Amino acid sequence: MRLHQALFALVFTGLVSAMFVAAACAPAKAADYKAVEKIQGGAHDCAHCDLSGSDMSNQCVKGGDLTGADFTNVTALYMCMSQANFTDVSFRNANLTGANLANSNLTGADFSGANLDITSLKGADLSHAKGLTQKQIDIACSNAQTKLPAGLKAKTCA
């Protein structure tokens, strides 16, 4: 009887371990492909849309309303995002290299882990943004009109 119990415990433990491995290897949450297609088709407004994990490089949402949109893990190289409303947007772990966020409303936007290499923040209001570090600001491009959270200092660019 003990052998049977030991085998059951071994099999059960293996099944539980396999379930944890499968959950850990499950694909990350995918973007709403209709929202991605909407932006890629030229739309500038996409409030509360899920673009997470998508490639938005070289797209343009200039002047658009993207309130509450999810840009988590997005690749947005050289994306035109100026003069847009990004209130409460998640840019967590997004690659915004070369993106233009000039004069945009970024109230409540979360930049935790985002890459802001040569990202234009000129005239943007980041005073209530979350997750920003001095290291991110140092590789971005700001000007005298850029508003930053307390304790961060802008790097001005020509």
C-alpha positions in Angstrom: 0.0 0.0 0.0 2.8 2.4 0.8 4.4 1.9 -2.6 1.0 2.8 -4.2 0.8 6.0 -2.1 4.4 6.9 -2.9 3.8 6.5 -6.7 0.6 8.6 -6.4 2.5 11.4 -4.6 5.3 11.3 -7.2 2.8 11.4 -10.1 0.7 14.2 -8.5 3.8 16.3 -7.7 4.9 15.9 -11.3 1.6 17.0 -12.6 1.5 20.0 -10.4 5.0 20.9 -11.5 4.1 20.5 -15.1 1.1 22.8 -14.7 3.3 25.5 -13.1 5.9 25.2 -16.0 3.1 25.4 -18.6 1.6 28.5 -16.9 5.1 30.2 -16.8 5.6 29.4 -20.5 2.2 30.6 -21.6 2.3 33.4 -24.1 2.0 36.9 -22.7 -1.3 38.8 -23.1 -1.7 39.7 -26.8 -2.9 43.0 -28.2 -6.3 43.6 -29.6 -5.4 43.2 -33.3 -8.4 45.3 -34.4 -7.0 48.2 -32.4 -3.5 47.6 -33.9 -5.0 47.5 -37.4 -6.9 50.7 -36.6 -3.7 52.6 -35.8 -1.8 51.1 -38.7 -4.7 52.1 -40.9 -4.2 55.8 -40.0 -6.6 56.3 -37.1 -5.3 58.7 -34.4 -7.9 58.0 -31.7 -7.9 54.8 -29.8 -8.9 55.5 -26.2 -8.6 52.5 -23.9 -7.4 50.2 -26.6 -4.9 47.3 -26.0 -1.8 47.6 -28.2 0.4 45.6 -25.7 3.3 43.8 -27.3 2.6 45.1 -30.8 4.9 46.9 -33.2 3.8 50.5 -33.7 7.1 51.6 -35.2 6.8 54.5 -37.6 3.0 54.9 -37.0 1.4 58.3 -36.3 -1.2 59.2 -33.7 -0.4 62.9 -33.7 -3.1 64.9 -31.8 -5.0 61.7 -31.1 -6.9 60.6 -28.0 -5.3 57.5 -26.5 -6.5 57.9 -23.0 -6.1 54.7 -21.0 -4.5 52.8 -23.8 -2.1 49.9 -23.1 1.3 50.3 -24.7 2.9 47.7 -22.4 5.9 46.0 -24.2 5.1 47.9 -27.4 7.9 48.6 -29.9 7.3 52.2 -31.0 10.5 53.2 -32.8 10.2 56.7 -34.3 6.4 56.8 -33.7 4.8 60.2 -34.1 2.9 60.7 -30.9 3.1 64.5 -30.5 0.2 66.7 -29.2 -1.7 63.6 -28.2 -3.6 62.7 -25.0 -1.9 59.8 -23.2 -3.6 60.2 -19.9 -3.3 57.1 -17.7 -1.5 55.1 -20.5 0.8 52.2 -19.6 4.2 52.5 -21.4 5.6 49.8 -19.1 8.7 48.2 -20.8 7.9 49.9 -24.1 10.6 50.7 -26.5 10.0 54.4 -27.4 13.4 55.0 -29.1 13.2 58.0 -31.3 9.4 58.5 -30.6 8.1 62.0 -30.6 5.9 62.7 -27.5 6.4 66.5 -27.8 3.6 68.6 -26.3 1.6 65.5 -25.3 -0.5 65.1 -22.1 1.1 62.3 -20.1 -0.8 62.7 -16.9 -0.7 59.4 -15.0 1.2 57.6 -17.7 3.4 54.8 -16.4 6.9 54.7 -17.9 8.3 51.9 -15.7 11.1 50.1 -17.6 10.4 52.1 -20.8 13.3 52.9 -23.2 13.3 56.6 -23.9 16.5 56.7 -26.0 16.4 59.9 -28.1 12.7 60.2 -27.4 11.4 63.8 -27.8 9.7 65.0 -24.6 9.8 68.6 -25.6 7.0 70.6 -24.1 5.4 67.4 -22.7 3.8 67.4 -19.3 5.2 64.5 -17.4 4.8 66.2 -14.0 2.3 63.5 -12.9 3.8 60.6 -14.8 4.8 57.4 -12.9 7.9 55.2 -13.1 10.3 57.8 -14.6 13.9 57.7 -13.6 16.7 60.2 -14.1 18.5 57.6 -16.3 15.5 57.5 -18.7 15.3 61.4 -18.8 19.1 61.5 -19.4 18.8 59.6 -22.7 15.6 61.4 -23.8 15.4 64.9 -25.3 13.6 67.7 -23.4 13.4 71.5 -23.4 12.6 74.3 -21.0 8.9 73.7 -21.5 9.1 70.0 -20.5 7.5 69.4 -17.1 9.0 66.6 -15.0 8.1 65.0 -11.7 9.9 66.5 -8.7 13.5 65.5 -8.4 14.1 64.9 -12.1 16.2 67.2 -14.2 15.6 67.6 -18.0 18.3 67.1 -20.6 17.8 69.8 -23.2 18.4 69.1 -26.8 18.7 71.5 -29.8 
